[in-house]
C-alpha cells in the first residue's frame, strides 16, 4: 500500500505551480501520492489516468500526456524513458517529504549521462504531445534555443537565489560553486555540465555538498582530486 504523502501549503503561492492548468495541478499532486520512497514513479499516461481518475470516463490518456508536458516545463520534475517504459522523478522530493524507514526504489534513476535513458518532453521527442497552442510552441522554442546556446557558468549570487527560490535546504551554495568552478564545470565522469540547476537539485536531494567538502582536502590541484563517488550517488541510487 502506498504511503501517505505531504503537500506543502506553500505550493499554492508558487508562481511555477500557478502556471499549470487545473488538470495539470491535480496530476502534479497525484505524482506525489503515487511516487515511491525515492520520489520516482511510472509516467505512462494510461496508467496515470486509471490510477488518478478511475471514474472519469470523459478524460483521455492524451489529456494526461499534455499535463505531463506542462509539468515538465514548469515544475522540478524530470520525465524519462528507459527500456521502453516511462518514468518520472521528483527532484525536490527530499525537500518536502520526510520518509521514515524508506524502501529502496525499484525504478531506474534518471541519469543524463546514461545512453539507455532518454529524457521526455524535449524538442524532437516523439512523446511530445500534439495540439499545443502556438504561444506554447513559441515558448518551448525559446527555451530550447537557450538550452542549445553555449553554457554560461552561474555566479554565486545566482546559485544563492535559485536555492532560495526553490527552498533547497540540503545544499550549500559556496560548496557547490567552489566544486564546479575548480573542475571547470566538468563532472566526475568528465562530462561538461549542461544544466547547473539540475545539478543543484541533485546535490540537494542527496546532500552532496558534504561529500564534496570532504574531498577538497590534502590536494594540490584538480587533477589530483578524486570525485568518483559524488555524481554516482545520483546515478546508482535506483534499483
C-alpha positions, 0 to 999 in steps of 0.5 A: 500500500502506498504511503501517505504523502505531504503537500506543502501549503506553500505550493499554492503561492508558487508562481511555477505551480500557478502556471499549470492548468487545473488538470495539470495541478491535480496530476502534479499532486497525484505524482506525489501520492503515487511516487515511491520512497525515492520520489520516482514513479511510472509516467505512462499516461494510461496508467496515470489516468486509471490510477488518478481518475478511475471514474472519469470516463470523459478524460483521455490518456492524451489529456494526461500526456499534455499535463505531463508536458506542462509539468515538465516545463514548469515544475522540478520534475524530470520525465524519462524513458528507459527500456521502453517504459516511462518514468518520472522523478521528483527532484525536490522530493527530499525537500518536502517529504520526510520518509521514515524507514524508506524502501529502496526504489525499484525504478531506474534513476534518471541519469543524463549521462546514461545512453539507455535513458532518454529524457521526455518532453524535449524538442524532437521527442516523439512523446511530445504531445500534439495540439499545443497552442502556438504561444506554447510552441513559441515558448518551448522554442525559446527555451530550447534555443537557450538550452542549445546556446553555449553554457554560461557558468552561474555566479554565486549570487545566482546559485544563492537565489535559485536555492532560495527560490526553490527552498533547497535546504540540503545544499550549500551554495559556496560548496557547490560553486567552489566544486564546479568552478575548480573542475571547470564545470566538468563532472566526475565522469568528465562530462561538461555540465549542461544544466547547473540547476539540475545539478543543484537539485541533485546535490540537494536531494542527496546532500552532496555538498558534504561529500564534496567538502570532504574531498577538497582536502590534502590536494594540490590541484584538480587533477589530483582530486578524486570525485568518483563517488559524488555524481554516482550517488545520483546515478546508482541510487535506483534499483 
